[in-house]
Amino acid sequence: TERKETFCDICVPITSPSGNYEENNSSLYHSAMVTEELLQDTNKYWCEQCLRYNEARRCVRFESLPRLLVLQLKRFSSSYGSVVSKVNEYMPTPLTLSCFCLKCKDVEENKKVHHAYQLYGVIMHLGATMASGHYVAYVCGRDTAIDCATCTRDKRKTASLSGGAGKQASNNVSEKHSGGGLLRFFKSSKQSYQHTLSGVDGRGPYFSPCRSADCCGVKLDPAHEPTWLECDDETVRTLTRKQLEEILAPKSVKNSALTPYLLFYCRIP
């Protein structure tokens, strides 16, 4: 039998890694989320058609995954007497997580390229119990001033309505405003204003600015390392990737109260 269900987040049990942390990150999460269990002995499956207990294999598979993936680490467990305690064992937080849906798992077996997920947010819990403590958020942010790339096409297109003289004037103005990236749109020289208006009444060239999304859009600089933000109530500070990795790294027993709780991933091609 098969039953399909929708989900908002995926609960991941805390599993201590063995060996190299970096090598086992993705496989550790895959084995914790894509599970397979053999039902036998006293835990057999009750079949409603044959009306008896049978041995069966119960599997959890993900047919498809959303663009934004939320993983919830099971940091809190209930014991005898409804006592809720926090699980402080270390669980690695991979910055890049390979996709584990059915389609990508089949592609992975064929040794082909498949997409992955990149970490863009972490909510960590600081405290010993669920009823007490504090939450700190870490969010990946980018400086848009650095991410804006120069358009590969002409920023201003010219058209002559008055013959060769207008064409020459168009070339002169284009050369004058050919540099400066996006700053060229904020220049307000009188000469440029007059040339722009001359195209309205048909006496000269007119200029049309780059239409952004219809032309080049906003491009990201892949060489630029993104900045992380630590959001602790009203206090926000910037972190580098190395500093974030140090926060997510294994800690001693004394400082293990700060643990990842919710992981937010975004799908990348």
SULBELFEN-V837043 format. One record per pair of residues at least 12 apart in sequence whose C-alpha atoms are under 10 Angstrom apart, sorted by the first residue. I is the first residue (numbers start at 0). J is the second residue. If there is no record, write none. Layout:
BEGIN
I:J / I:J
END
This chain:
BEGIN
0:46 / 0:57 / 1:57 / 1:58 / 2:59 / 3:60 / 3:61 / 3:62 / 4:61 / 5:61 / 6:64 / 6:65 / 6:69 / 7:65 / 7:67 / 7:68 / 7:69 / 7:70 / 8:67 / 8:68 / 8:69 / 8:70 / 8:71 / 8:261 / 8:262 / 8:263 / 9:32 / 9:68 / 9:69 / 9:70 / 9:71 / 9:72 / 9:73 / 9:261 / 9:262 / 10:31 / 10:32 / 10:69 / 10:70 / 10:71 / 10:72 / 10:73 / 10:74 / 10:261 / 11:28 / 11:29 / 11:30 / 11:31 / 11:32 / 11:33 / 11:70 / 11:71 / 11:72 / 11:73 / 11:74 / 11:261 / 12:28 / 12:31 / 12:32 / 12:71 / 12:72 / 12:73 / 12:74 / 12:75 / 12:86 / 12:90 / 13:27 / 13:28 / 13:31 / 13:72 / 13:73 / 13:74 / 13:75 / 13:86 / 13:87 / 13:88 / 13:89 / 13:90 / 13:91 / 14:27 / 14:28 / 14:30 / 14:31 / 14:72 / 14:73 / 14:88 / 14:89 / 14:90 / 14:91 / 15:27 / 15:88 / 15:89 / 15:90 / 15:91 / 16:28 / 16:89 / 16:90 / 16:91 / 20:90 / 20:91 / 20:92 / 20:93 / 20:248 / 20:249 / 21:91 / 21:92 / 21:93 / 22:93 / 23:91 / 23:93 / 24:90 / 24:91 / 24:92 / 24:93 / 24:94 / 24:95 / 24:96 / 24:97 / 25:91 / 25:92 / 25:93 / 25:94 / 25:95 / 25:96 / 25:97 / 25:98 / 25:99 / 26:96 / 26:97 / 26:99 / 27:90 / 27:91 / 27:93 / 28:70 / 28:90 / 28:91 / 28:92 / 28:93 / 28:96 / 28:97 / 28:99 / 29:96 / 29:97 / 29:98 / 29:99 / 29:100 / 30:99 / 32:59 / 32:60 / 32:61 / 32:70 / 32:99 / 33:58 / 33:59 / 33:60 / 33:61 / 33:99 / 33:100 / 33:101 / 34:57 / 34:58 / 34:59 / 34:60 / 35:56 / 35:57 / 35:58 / 35:59 / 35:60 / 36:55 / 36:56 / 36:57 / 36:58 / 36:59 / 37:54 / 37:55 / 37:56 / 37:57 / 37:58 / 38:52 / 38:53 / 38:54 / 38:55 / 38:56 / 38:57 / 39:52 / 39:53 / 39:54 / 39:55 / 39:56 / 40:52 / 40:53 / 40:54 / 41:54 / 42:54 / 42:55 / 43:55 / 43:56 / 44:56 / 44:57 / 60:99 / 60:100 / 60:101 / 61:99 / 61:100 / 61:101 / 61:102 / 61:104 / 62:99 / 62:100 / 62:101 / 62:102 / 62:103 / 63:98 / 63:99 / 63:100 / 63:101 / 63:102 / 63:103 / 64:98 / 64:99 / 64:100 / 64:101 / 64:266 / 65:264 / 65:265 / 65:266 / 66:116 / 66:264 / 66:265 / 66:266 / 66:267 / 67:116 / 67:117 / 67:118 / 67:119 / 67:263 / 67:264 / 67:265 / 67:266 / 67:267 / 68:116 / 68:117 / 68:118 / 68:262 / 68:263 / 68:264 / 68:265 / 68:266 / 69:118 / 69:120 / 69:121 / 69:261 / 69:262 / 69:263 / 69:264 / 69:265 / 70:121 / 70:260 / 70:261 / 70:262 / 70:263 / 70:264 / 71:122 / 71:259 / 71:260 / 71:261 / 71:262 / 71:263 / 72:86 / 72:90 / 72:258 / 72:259 / 72:260 / 72:261 / 72:262 / 73:85 / 73:86 / 73:259 / 73:260 / 73:261 / 74:86 / 74:87 / 74:88 / 74:90 / 74:124 / 74:128 / 74:129 / 74:258 / 74:259 / 74:260 / 74:261 / 75:87 / 75:127 / 75:128 / 75:129 / 75:260 / 76:129 / 83:128 / 83:129 / 83:130 / 84:127 / 84:128 / 84:129 / 84:130 / 85:126 / 85:127 / 85:128 / 85:129 / 85:256 / 86:127 / 86:128 / 86:256 / 86:258 / 87:126 / 87:127 / 87:252 / 87:255 / 87:256 / 87:257 / 87:258 / 87:259 / 88:249 / 88:250 / 88:252 / 88:255 / 88:256 / 88:258 / 89:247 / 89:248 / 89:249 / 89:250 / 89:251 / 89:255 / 89:258 / 89:259 / 90:247 / 90:248 / 90:249 / 90:258 / 90:259 / 90:260 / 91:247 / 91:248 / 91:249 / 91:259 / 92:118 / 92:121 / 92:244 / 92:247 / 92:248 / 92:259 / 92:262 / 93:116 / 93:117 / 93:118 / 93:244 / 93:247 / 93:262 / 93:264 / 94:116 / 94:117 / 94:118 / 94:119 / 94:120 / 94:240 / 94:244 / 94:262 / 94:264 / 95:115 / 95:116 / 95:117 / 95:118 / 95:119 / 95:264 / 95:265 / 95:266 / 95:267 / 96:114 / 96:115 / 96:116 / 96:117 / 96:118 / 96:264 / 96:265 / 96:266 / 97:113 / 97:114 / 97:115 / 97:116 / 97:117 / 97:266 / 97:267 / 98:113 / 98:114 / 98:115 / 98:116 / 98:266 / 98:267 / 99:114 / 99:115 / 99:116 / 103:115 / 112:268 / 113:267 / 113:268 / 114:266 / 114:267 / 114:268 / 115:264 / 115:265 / 115:266 / 115:267 / 115:268 / 116:263 / 116:264 / 116:265 / 116:266 / 116:267 / 116:268 / 117:263 / 117:264 / 117:265 / 117:266 / 117:267 / 118:138 / 118:139 / 118:262 / 118:263 / 118:264 / 118:265 / 118:266 / 119:137 / 119:138 / 119:139 / 119:140 / 119:225 / 119:227 / 119:262 / 119:263 / 119:264 / 119:265 / 120:136 / 120:137 / 120:138 / 120:139 / 120:140 / 120:227 / 120:228 / 120:261 / 120:262 / 120:263 / 120:264 / 120:265 / 121:135 / 121:136 / 121:137 / 121:138 / 121:139 / 121:229 / 121:247 / 121:258 / 121:259 / 121:260 / 121:261 / 121:262 / 121:263 / 121:264 / 122:134 / 122:135 / 122:136 / 122:137 / 122:138 / 122:229 / 122:230 / 122:258 / 122:259 / 122:260 / 122:261 / 122:262 / 122:263 / 123:135 / 123:136 / 123:137 / 123:247 / 123:256 / 123:257 / 123:258 / 123:259 / 123:260 / 123:261 / 123:262 / 124:136 / 124:256 / 124:257 / 124:258 / 124:259 / 124:260 / 124:261 / 125:254 / 125:255 / 125:256 / 125:257 / 125:258 / 125:259 / 125:260 / 126:255 / 126:256 / 126:257 / 126:258 / 127:255 / 127:256 / 127:257 / 128:256 / 132:256 / 132:257 / 133:231 / 133:232 / 133:257 / 134:230 / 134:231 / 134:232 / 134:257 / 134:258 / 134:259 / 134:260 / 135:229 / 135:230 / 135:231 / 135:232 / 135:257 / 135:258 / 135:259 / 135:260 / 136:228 / 136:229 / 136:230 / 136:231 / 136:232 / 136:235 / 136:259 / 136:260 / 136:261 / 137:227 / 137:228 / 137:229 / 137:230 / 137:231 / 137:235 / 137:236 / 137:237 / 137:238 / 137:243 / 137:262 / 138:226 / 138:227 / 138:228 / 138:229 / 138:230 / 138:237 / 138:238 / 138:263 / 139:225 / 139:226 / 139:227 / 139:228 / 139:229 / 139:237 / 139:238 / 139:239 / 139:240 / 140:225 / 140:226 / 140:227 / 140:228 / 140:237 / 140:238 / 141:219 / 141:223 / 141:224 / 141:225 / 141:226 / 141:227 / 141:228 / 142:219 / 142:223 / 142:225 / 142:226 / 143:217 / 143:218 / 143:219 / 143:220 / 144:181 / 145:218 / 145:219 / 145:220 / 145:223 / 146:217 / 146:218 / 146:219 / 146:220 / 146:221 / 146:222 / 146:223 / 146:225 / 147:180 / 147:181 / 147:216 / 147:217 / 147:218 / 147:219 / 147:220 / 148:180 / 148:181 / 148:215 / 148:216 / 148:217 / 148:218 / 148:219 / 148:220 / 149:178 / 149:179 / 149:180 / 149:181 / 149:215 / 149:216 / 149:217 / 149:218 / 150:180 / 150:181 / 150:209 / 150:211 / 150:214 / 150:215 / 150:216 / 150:217 / 150:218 / 151:214 / 151:215 / 152:209 / 152:214 / 152:215 / 153:173 / 153:177 / 153:207 / 153:208 / 153:209 / 153:214 / 153:215 / 154:173 / 154:176 / 154:177 / 154:178 / 154:180 / 154:181 / 154:183 / 154:184 / 154:206 / 154:207 / 154:208 / 154:209 / 154:210 / 154:211 / 154:214 / 154:215 / 155:169 / 155:172 / 155:173 / 155:176 / 155:177 / 155:183 / 155:184 / 155:205 / 155:206 / 155:207 / 155:208 / 155:209 / 155:210 / 156:169 / 156:173 / 156:204 / 156:205 / 156:206 / 156:207 / 156:208 / 156:209 / 157:169 / 157:170 / 157:172 / 157:173 / 157:195 / 157:198 / 157:203 / 157:204 / 157:205 / 157:206 / 157:207 / 157:208 / 158:198 / 158:203 / 158:204 / 158:205 / 158:206 / 158:207 / 159:198 / 159:201 / 159:202 / 159:203 / 159:204 / 159:205 / 159:206 / 160:197 / 160:198 / 160:200 / 160:201 / 160:202 / 160:203 / 160:204 / 160:205 / 161:198 / 161:201 / 161:202 / 161:203 / 161:204 / 162:202 / 162:203 / 162:204 / 164:203 / 164:204 / 165:194 / 165:197 / 165:198 / 165:202 / 165:203 / 165:204 / 165:205 / 166:203 / 166:204 / 167:204 / 168:194 / 168:203 / 168:204 / 169:194 / 169:195 / 169:203 / 169:204 / 169:205 / 169:206 / 170:204 / 172:190 / 172:191 / 172:194 / 172:195 / 172:204 / 172:206 / 173:191 / 173:206 / 175:191 / 176:191 / 181:209 / 183:208 / 184:208 / 184:209 / 191:206 / 193:205 / 194:206 / 195:207 / 224:239 / 224:240 / 225:238 / 225:239 / 225:240 / 226:238 / 226:239 / 226:240 / 226:243 / 227:239 / 227:240 / 227:241 / 227:242 / 227:243 / 228:243 / 229:243 / 246:258 / 246:259 / 247:259
END
